[in-house]
Amino acid sequence: MVFKNLEVFKSALIKFFILGFAITGVTGLSHVSADAADDDYKIKSLSYEEYLEQTKKEDAVKGLESTGKQILEKDIKRNSLVNKSMVSSAQNVNYQVIEGDFSSLGEEKTYHIDIDYTDIDTAAIALVKTGKSDVSITISDVSGELKNFYTYEGCPRLWYFIDKPSLNATVVSYTISVKAKSYDSDASGFRVMAGDKKDIESMISGMENAVWLEYYTEKKKNQFFTRYTPNREESWYRFTSSGTDVFTVLNDHPEIRFRICDVDTLYTWYDSNDSENGDAHRTNFCQSYNCAEKARITLTLGKDYYLVVYPVSTISAQPLVTDSMNITVGKPNMGREITTVYATTKLTVPSSTYSPVANIIVGDNGETIPKTAVIDWVERRNNPGALLSELPYWRVKYPGARAWLTSGECEMRINIGYTKDGTNNKNINGIWQISEKASSSASPLTVTPGIYMMYYYELGD
């Protein structure tokens, strides 16, 4: 198998020495083994030399082979050894990692960590829901609770900053309690990281922090909000393909790209940064965002893949770019808009029958109205204005329609019908036709007819 992104394996070795199961000091790198934790999960560190020696012995006994893309970690619950792939570009970072999972709803686990403030001004404690079970976390010091927060649908990565307690503060002890707010037996993992604020992006990035993306539908409106934008690192997600899916990454920075990787081999099946995928970069119809990376991609139905969001260049010198992204995989992520368009000719409206037809051209090849726009409802507009009692009836044809849609007496609106996630919605682009009938007391009236319409469209178009 050929790998398109060789940097993945080059960088794998780096976090080999960074993301151990838990590191108990932010100034000295260390790892935690299952045998280094007591019954209440009090973390005890091994020096790096001790860790290497222990790993060599375990490899010799168990016949395990260490490779450049795997790090052997022990779960602090005294589970057996597990192989974990580590991929990141992080360098010169040093933070603690606690990793675990739940076996039931409401299960609670408590850990004790020390943070050395000798060389840092602000500490960071981060929580990542790597499974499908929501997690709450409580952070306490000797004075009591400092912060309580929890993951929820669409927001599985959270963090909290703690300023240096005093000018001369050195090592400060904290108690971390995590609890299963919901429970999914298929995937219930979590990770807690603690270290220097400057390393916060590294703490929540990389394949080891991949989080699950639920299949997106407009009915559920289950968008994923990141609360940050990858700046120097990569933001990893995992999803199950439905065959052909729409990938939409709404963001504020033109540097953002995404790729799709095989979960087993890390082979890159798609990269929006490839020259042939230039149409994935969008800047129109992004609502409150500046940009969108968007593509329709066909993969193997029912197979899991990684979605990796990354910058092609550094965005900011800050430790974390706190501009949120909106990520969806599945059905198109839809926006809603209104517009009014008038005919270029006038109508003389009689009372005995409907007027001649006026054509109204909607759309401008995607300049101001999206090409994917589909109609929900239309209302009549006239210039100059007329009372409903003067023009009580009107009818309309959308582009391609064979039959007229006719209003009730004195009704302004005609519902054409929009179905969320539907495949038979009517595109608004094209030539509309409108005709009106006047009351006997007002006939004849001469007006320029128009339509005021509500439509939906694919974000990023």
C-alpha positions as CSV (number, residue, x, y, z in Angstrom):
1,M,0.0,0.0,0.0
2,V,1.4,3.4,-1.0
3,F,0.9,6.2,1.4
4,K,0.2,9.7,-0.1
5,N,1.1,11.4,3.2
6,L,4.6,10.2,4.2
7,E,4.8,12.9,6.8
8,V,2.3,11.0,8.9
9,F,4.9,8.3,9.6
10,K,7.8,10.8,9.9
11,S,5.9,12.6,12.6
12,A,4.7,9.4,14.3
13,L,8.0,9.0,16.2
14,I,7.7,12.5,17.7
15,K,4.7,11.8,19.9
16,F,6.3,8.4,20.6
17,F,8.1,10.3,23.4
18,I,5.2,12.7,24.2
19,L,1.8,11.1,24.6
20,G,2.4,8.3,27.1
21,F,-0.6,7.2,29.2
22,A,0.1,9.8,31.8
23,I,2.9,12.2,32.6
24,T,3.0,13.6,36.1
25,G,5.1,16.7,35.7
26,V,5.2,19.4,33.1
27,T,8.9,20.0,33.4
28,G,10.1,16.3,33.2
29,L,8.8,13.8,30.7
30,S,7.6,10.6,32.2
31,H,5.2,7.7,31.5
32,V,2.8,5.7,33.6
33,S,2.4,1.9,33.6
34,A,-0.5,-0.1,35.0
35,D,1.7,-1.1,38.0
36,A,2.4,2.6,38.7
37,A,-1.1,3.4,39.8
38,D,-2.7,2.6,43.2
39,D,-6.4,1.7,43.8
40,D,-7.7,5.3,43.6
41,Y,-5.7,5.9,40.4
42,K,-3.0,8.0,42.1
43,I,-0.5,8.4,39.3
44,K,3.1,7.6,40.0
45,S,5.7,8.4,37.3
46,L,8.5,6.4,35.8
47,S,11.5,8.2,34.5
48,Y,11.9,7.9,30.7
49,E,14.9,5.6,31.2
50,E,12.9,3.4,33.5
51,Y,10.1,3.3,31.0
52,L,12.3,2.3,28.1
53,E,13.9,-0.5,30.3
54,Q,10.5,-1.8,31.3
55,T,9.2,-1.8,27.8
56,K,12.2,-3.7,26.5
57,K,11.7,-6.3,29.2
58,E,8.0,-6.6,28.4
59,D,8.7,-6.9,24.7
60,A,11.2,-9.7,25.3
61,V,8.7,-11.6,27.5
62,K,5.6,-11.1,25.5
63,G,7.2,-11.1,22.1
64,L,5.9,-7.7,21.3
65,E,7.5,-5.7,18.5
66,S,7.8,-1.9,18.9
67,T,7.6,0.0,15.7
68,G,7.9,3.7,14.7
69,K,4.2,4.2,14.5
70,Q,3.1,2.4,17.6
71,I,3.6,3.2,21.3
72,L,2.9,0.6,23.9
73,E,0.9,1.9,26.7
74,K,-0.7,0.3,29.8
75,D,-4.1,1.3,31.0
76,I,-4.0,2.6,34.5
77,K,-6.9,0.3,35.4
78,R,-4.4,-2.6,35.2
79,N,-5.7,-3.6,31.8
80,S,-3.4,-5.5,29.4
81,L,-1.1,-3.8,27.0
82,V,-2.7,-2.2,24.0
83,N,-1.2,-0.9,20.8
84,K,-2.0,2.8,20.0
85,S,-1.0,4.6,16.9
86,M,0.4,8.0,17.6
87,V,0.5,10.7,14.8
88,S,1.3,14.4,15.4
89,S,3.7,17.1,14.3
90,A,4.1,18.3,17.9
91,Q,7.7,19.0,19.1
92,N,9.1,20.1,22.4
93,V,5.8,19.6,24.3
94,N,5.4,18.0,27.6
95,Y,2.1,17.2,29.2
96,Q,0.3,14.5,31.2
97,V,-2.2,12.2,29.6
98,I,-4.9,10.1,31.4
99,E,-6.8,7.7,29.2
100,G,-9.7,5.4,30.1
101,D,-13.2,4.2,29.3
102,F,-16.4,3.5,31.1
103,S,-18.3,0.3,31.7
104,S,-21.7,1.7,32.8
105,L,-23.8,4.9,32.9
106,G,-22.8,7.1,35.9
107,E,-19.5,5.4,36.5
108,E,-17.0,7.8,38.0
109,K,-13.2,7.7,38.1
110,T,-10.9,9.9,40.2
111,Y,-7.3,10.8,39.4
112,H,-4.6,12.9,41.1
113,I,-2.1,14.9,39.2
114,D,0.6,17.4,40.0
115,I,1.4,20.4,37.8
116,D,4.7,22.1,38.2
117,Y,4.3,25.9,37.7
118,T,8.1,26.6,38.0
119,D,8.4,27.4,34.3
120,I,4.8,28.1,33.3
121,D,2.3,30.9,33.9
122,T,-0.9,29.2,33.0
123,A,-1.8,25.5,33.0
124,A,-4.3,23.8,30.8
125,I,-6.5,20.8,31.6
126,A,-8.3,19.3,28.5
127,L,-11.0,16.7,28.1
128,V,-11.6,14.8,24.9
129,K,-14.5,12.3,24.4
130,T,-12.9,9.7,22.1
131,G,-15.9,7.4,22.4
132,K,-19.6,7.9,22.0
133,S,-20.3,8.3,25.7
134,D,-20.6,11.9,27.0
135,V,-18.2,12.7,29.9
136,S,-18.3,15.2,32.7
137,I,-15.2,16.4,34.5
138,T,-14.6,18.1,37.9
139,I,-11.3,19.8,38.6
140,S,-10.5,20.5,42.3
141,D,-7.5,21.6,44.3
142,V,-7.0,21.7,48.1
143,S,-9.4,24.6,48.4
144,G,-12.3,22.8,46.6
145,E,-13.9,22.6,43.2
146,L,-12.4,24.9,40.5
147,K,-14.4,23.9,37.5
148,N,-17.0,21.4,36.3
149,F,-17.9,20.9,32.6
150,Y,-19.0,18.2,30.3
151,T,-19.0,17.1,26.6
152,Y,-22.2,17.0,24.7
153,E,-23.5,16.2,21.3
154,G,-21.4,18.1,18.7
155,C,-18.8,19.3,21.3
156,P,-16.5,16.5,22.5
157,R,-13.3,18.6,23.1
158,L,-13.2,21.0,26.1
159,W,-10.5,22.7,28.1
160,Y,-9.9,24.9,31.1
161,F,-7.0,27.3,31.9
162,I,-5.6,27.8,35.4
163,D,-3.4,30.8,36.2
164,K,-0.3,30.3,38.3
165,P,-1.7,30.4,41.9
166,S,1.1,32.6,43.2
167,L,4.3,34.2,42.1
168,N,6.4,31.6,43.8
169,A,4.2,28.6,43.2
170,T,5.9,25.3,42.2
171,V,4.1,22.0,42.3
172,V,0.3,22.1,42.8
173,S,-1.9,19.0,43.3
174,Y,-5.2,18.6,41.6
175,T,-8.0,16.0,41.7
176,I,-9.7,15.1,38.4
177,S,-13.0,13.3,38.6
178,V,-14.6,12.1,35.3
179,K,-18.1,10.6,35.1
180,A,-20.1,8.9,32.3
181,K,-23.0,11.3,31.6
182,S,-24.3,8.9,28.9
183,Y,-23.1,5.5,28.0
184,D,-22.5,3.7,24.7
185,S,-21.1,0.2,25.1
186,D,-19.5,0.3,21.6
187,A,-17.3,3.2,22.4
188,S,-16.9,4.9,25.8
189,G,-13.4,6.2,25.8
190,F,-12.0,9.5,27.1
191,R,-8.7,11.3,27.5
192,V,-7.7,14.0,30.0
193,M,-4.5,16.1,29.3
194,A,-2.8,18.5,31.7
195,G,0.2,20.8,31.1
196,D,1.3,24.2,29.9
197,K,-1.3,26.4,28.1
198,K,1.1,26.8,25.2
199,D,0.7,23.1,24.4
200,I,-3.1,23.1,24.5
201,E,-3.5,22.5,20.7
202,S,-1.2,19.5,20.9
203,M,-3.1,18.1,23.8
204,I,-6.4,17.9,21.8
205,S,-4.9,17.1,18.4
206,G,-3.7,14.1,16.6
207,M,-5.0,10.6,15.8
208,E,-5.0,9.6,19.5
209,N,-7.7,12.3,20.0
210,A,-9.9,11.3,17.1
211,V,-13.6,11.9,18.0
212,W,-16.7,10.3,16.4
213,L,-18.7,12.2,13.9
214,E,-22.4,11.2,13.8
215,Y,-24.0,11.0,10.3
216,Y,-25.4,14.4,9.6
217,T,-29.0,15.0,8.6
218,E,-30.9,18.3,8.4
219,K,-33.8,16.7,10.4
220,K,-31.4,16.1,13.4
221,K,-29.4,19.3,12.7
222,N,-26.5,17.5,14.4
223,Q,-23.7,19.8,13.4
224,F,-20.3,19.4,15.0
225,F,-18.7,22.6,16.5
226,T,-15.0,22.4,17.2
227,R,-14.5,25.6,19.4
228,Y,-11.1,25.9,17.8
229,T,-9.3,25.8,14.4
230,P,-6.2,23.7,13.8
231,N,-3.2,26.0,13.6
232,R,0.0,23.9,13.8
233,E,-1.6,20.5,14.4
234,E,-4.3,18.3,12.9
235,S,-7.8,17.8,14.1
236,W,-8.9,14.2,13.7
237,Y,-12.4,12.7,13.5
238,R,-13.8,9.3,12.8
239,F,-16.9,8.5,10.8
240,T,-18.8,5.6,9.1
241,S,-19.3,6.1,5.4
242,S,-22.9,5.9,4.0
243,G,-21.5,5.4,0.5
244,T,-21.7,8.9,-1.0
245,D,-21.5,11.7,1.6
246,V,-21.2,15.5,1.6
247,F,-18.3,16.8,3.6
248,T,-18.6,20.4,4.7
249,V,-16.1,22.2,6.9
250,L,-17.2,25.8,7.6
251,N,-14.4,27.9,9.0
252,D,-12.9,31.4,9.0
253,H,-9.5,30.7,7.5
254,P,-8.5,30.0,3.9
255,E,-5.5,27.9,5.1
256,I,-7.9,25.1,6.2
257,R,-8.0,21.8,4.3
258,F,-9.2,18.2,5.0
259,R,-8.2,14.7,3.9
260,I,-9.8,11.3,4.4
261,C,-7.7,8.4,5.5
262,D,-8.2,4.7,5.9
263,V,-8.5,3.8,9.6
264,D,-6.3,0.7,9.2
265,T,-3.6,1.8,6.8
266,L,-3.8,5.6,7.0
267,Y,-3.9,5.6,3.2
268,T,-5.2,9.0,2.0
269,W,-8.3,8.5,-0.2
270,Y,-9.0,12.2,-0.7
271,D,-7.2,15.5,0.1
272,S,-8.8,18.8,-0.6
273,N,-5.4,20.3,-1.0
274,D,-4.6,18.3,-4.1
275,S,-4.5,20.4,-7.2
276,E,-7.3,18.4,-8.8
277,N,-9.6,19.3,-5.9
278,G,-9.4,23.0,-6.2
279,D,-13.2,23.3,-6.4
280,A,-13.4,22.2,-2.7
281,H,-12.4,25.7,-1.6
282,R,-15.5,27.8,-1.2
283,T,-16.0,31.4,-0.1
284,N,-19.6,32.1,-1.1
285,F,-22.8,31.2,0.8
286,C,-21.0,30.3,4.0
287,Q,-23.4,32.3,6.3
288,S,-21.4,33.6,9.3
289,Y,-18.2,31.8,8.2
290,N,-15.6,33.1,5.8
291,C,-14.8,29.9,4.1
292,A,-15.9,26.3,3.5
293,E,-14.1,23.2,2.4
294,K,-16.7,21.1,0.7
295,A,-16.9,17.9,-1.5
296,R,-19.1,15.0,-2.4
297,I,-17.1,11.9,-2.0
298,T,-17.9,8.2,-2.5
299,L,-16.3,5.7,-0.2
300,T,-17.0,2.1,0.8
301,L,-20.4,1.8,2.4
302,G,-20.3,0.9,6.1
303,K,-16.5,1.3,6.5
304,D,-14.9,3.6,9.0
305,Y,-12.6,6.4,7.9
306,Y,-10.7,9.3,9.5
307,L,-11.5,12.9,8.5
308,V,-8.4,15.0,9.2
309,V,-8.8,18.8,9.2
310,Y,-5.5,20.7,9.0
311,P,-3.9,24.0,8.0
312,V,-1.6,24.3,4.9
313,S,0.3,26.9,6.8
314,T,0.4,28.4,10.4
315,I,-2.6,30.7,11.0
316,S,-1.5,32.5,14.2
317,A,1.3,32.8,16.7
318,Q,-1.2,32.2,19.5
319,P,-1.2,28.8,21.3
320,L,-4.8,28.2,20.2
321,V,-7.0,29.7,17.4
322,T,-10.4,29.9,19.1
323,D,-12.4,30.3,16.0
324,S,-15.0,27.5,15.9
325,M,-15.5,25.3,12.9
326,N,-18.8,23.7,11.8
327,I,-18.2,20.2,10.5
328,T,-20.8,17.8,8.9
329,V,-20.4,14.5,7.1
330,G,-23.6,13.0,5.6
331,K,-26.4,15.0,4.1
332,P,-25.7,18.6,2.8
333,N,-25.5,21.2,5.6
334,M,-28.3,23.6,4.6
335,G,-28.8,27.3,5.0
336,R,-32.0,29.4,4.5
337,E,-32.4,32.7,2.7
338,I,-35.1,35.0,1.2
339,T,-35.1,37.0,-2.0
340,T,-37.4,39.1,-4.1
341,V,-37.3,39.1,-7.9
342,Y,-39.5,41.1,-10.3
343,A,-40.6,40.6,-13.9
344,T,-39.1,42.9,-16.5
345,T,-42.5,43.5,-18.1
346,K,-45.8,44.9,-16.9
347,L,-49.1,43.0,-16.7
348,T,-52.5,44.4,-17.4
349,V,-54.8,42.3,-15.1
350,P,-58.5,41.7,-16.0
351,S,-61.2,40.4,-13.8
352,S,-62.9,37.9,-16.0
353,T,-59.9,35.7,-16.4
354,Y,-56.3,35.4,-15.5
355,S,-53.9,37.8,-17.0
356,P,-51.3,36.9,-19.6
357,V,-48.2,35.3,-18.3
358,A,-45.2,37.3,-17.1
359,N,-41.8,35.6,-16.9
360,I,-39.6,36.1,-13.9
361,I,-35.9,35.0,-14.2
362,V,-34.4,33.8,-11.0
363,G,-30.7,33.0,-10.6
364,D,-27.5,34.5,-11.9
365,N,-25.2,31.4,-12.3
366,G,-24.4,31.3,-8.7
367,E,-23.3,34.9,-8.1
368,T,-26.0,36.0,-5.6
369,I,-28.4,33.0,-5.5
370,P,-26.8,29.5,-4.9
371,K,-27.1,27.0,-7.7
372,T,-28.3,24.5,-5.1
373,A,-31.2,26.7,-3.9
374,V,-34.5,24.9,-3.5
375,I,-37.9,26.6,-2.9
376,D,-40.1,26.4,0.2
377,W,-42.8,29.0,-0.5
378,V,-43.4,32.1,-2.5
379,E,-45.4,35.3,-1.9
380,R,-46.7,37.7,-4.5
381,R,-45.3,41.2,-4.8
382,N,-46.6,44.0,-7.2
383,N,-45.2,47.3,-8.2
384,P,-47.1,49.6,-7.6
385,G,-48.7,47.8,-4.6
386,A,-52.3,46.7,-4.8
387,L,-54.8,45.7,-2.1
388,L,-55.5,42.0,-1.8
389,S,-59.2,42.8,-2.5
390,E,-58.1,44.4,-5.8
391,L,-56.0,41.4,-6.9
392,P,-57.5,38.5,-4.9
393,Y,-56.2,35.6,-7.1
394,W,-52.8,34.7,-8.5
395,R,-51.0,31.6,-9.7
396,V,-47.4,30.6,-10.3
397,K,-45.3,28.0,-12.1
398,Y,-41.8,27.1,-10.8
399,P,-39.1,26.2,-13.4
400,G,-40.0,23.0,-15.1
401,A,-43.5,22.7,-13.7
402,R,-46.3,21.6,-15.9
403,A,-49.2,22.7,-13.8
404,W,-50.1,26.0,-12.1
405,L,-50.1,26.4,-8.4
406,T,-53.1,28.6,-7.5
407,S,-53.7,30.8,-4.4
408,G,-56.9,30.8,-2.4
409,E,-58.9,34.0,-2.4
410,C,-56.9,36.9,-1.0
411,E,-54.0,34.6,0.0
412,M,-50.5,36.1,-0.3
413,R,-48.5,32.9,0.0
414,I,-48.3,29.7,-2.1
415,N,-46.5,26.8,-0.4
416,I,-44.5,24.7,-2.8
417,G,-43.1,22.5,-0.1
418,Y,-39.6,21.8,1.1
419,T,-38.6,18.5,2.6
420,K,-35.6,18.2,4.9
421,D,-33.0,15.8,3.5
422,G,-35.4,15.3,0.5
423,T,-34.3,14.5,-3.0
424,N,-37.3,15.9,-4.9
425,N,-37.2,19.6,-3.7
426,K,-37.6,22.1,-6.5
427,N,-34.7,24.3,-7.6
428,I,-35.5,28.0,-7.8
429,N,-33.0,28.8,-10.6
430,G,-34.7,29.3,-14.0
431,I,-37.8,31.0,-15.4
432,W,-40.8,31.4,-13.2
433,Q,-44.2,32.3,-14.6
434,I,-46.9,34.3,-12.8
435,S,-50.4,35.3,-13.7
436,E,-53.0,37.3,-11.7
437,K,-56.8,38.0,-11.6
438,A,-58.3,41.3,-10.5
439,S,-61.6,41.9,-8.8
440,S,-64.5,43.4,-10.9
441,S,-64.3,46.7,-9.0
442,A,-60.6,47.1,-9.6
443,S,-60.2,45.8,-13.1
444,P,-58.2,46.5,-15.1
445,L,-54.9,47.0,-13.1
446,T,-51.5,47.4,-14.6
447,V,-48.6,46.2,-12.4
448,T,-45.1,44.8,-12.5
449,P,-45.4,41.4,-10.8
450,G,-42.8,39.9,-8.6
451,I,-42.2,37.0,-6.2
452,Y,-40.8,37.0,-2.7
453,M,-39.4,33.6,-1.9
454,M,-38.0,31.5,0.9
455,Y,-35.4,29.0,-0.2
456,Y,-32.8,26.6,1.3
457,Y,-29.4,25.9,-0.1
458,E,-26.2,23.9,0.6
459,L,-23.8,25.8,2.7
460,G,-20.7,26.5,0.7
461,D,-23.0,25.7,-2.3
